[in-house]
């Protein structure tokens, strides 16, 4: 398991496959909390100098079960326990919600869970399933995030385009009335409906933008540029990843029913961004792929931008 992943489970083959313990079916919140080893709590303790004088304004977030120091935070910081994240998602999605993955990174400093939203969508003849991701940090480094990310079911590609007209991420800091803030986050489902409607309209528009093979090759070169005066190794590496993307556009079985258009190009880029292994495989590359299910994938957004500005 990559060094930054402390614990995790995942269901069969998913866009973030390869991290943690595989399970065969999605789990209830009680099962997921246990299987992901997130069944621990965080407490706060005052910070002392070496001569035991209290440092005002700051506290340490500490994992209760093993006294691991997760981070130093201000005394305004409010803890959101792992079980509260599951309770929030259970309440948001209703009875029968199932979790596809959950886990912790960096020795418990960051945690996440992912559950499938209740509705499926048929867009451009493809089944698209939206998922809800709840991510939280216990070290004071980040906010609470609730994000919706759509996945093309046939190939498990993420399709979270950065649409100007629709929001898919809600965030808040760990201060103030956290319960009220989490109640506000329930609007995420409204965001999901709006986002999926806008996404469907955009995919329909992209499917009408016809692309010649020559234009696709041009876009791939723009998306994966070659350095000026490249070394032989650089030339070889860029050529290799370009060839990979070309195969995903021209030869992917799941795109045979899709015409040669901008929608097909976005899907090929999404397939590449979601599943292709990097030229140099680091310990955290799978974790980075998963992180982009929340924040968005810059390569997919760049491909979308190319289509909007050039096509």
PyMOL commands that set and color helices and strands:
alter all, ss='L'
color gray80, all
select helices_A, chain A and resi 29-35+82-93+106-108+178-185+188-207+213-223+232-250+253-255+262-275+285-295+298-310
alter helices_A, ss='H'
color red, helices_A
select strands_A, chain A and resi 5-11+21-23+42-48+54-63+68-74+99-105+110-123+126-137+144-152+157-158+169-172
alter strands_A, ss='S'
color yellow, strands_A
deselect
rebuild
show_as cartoon
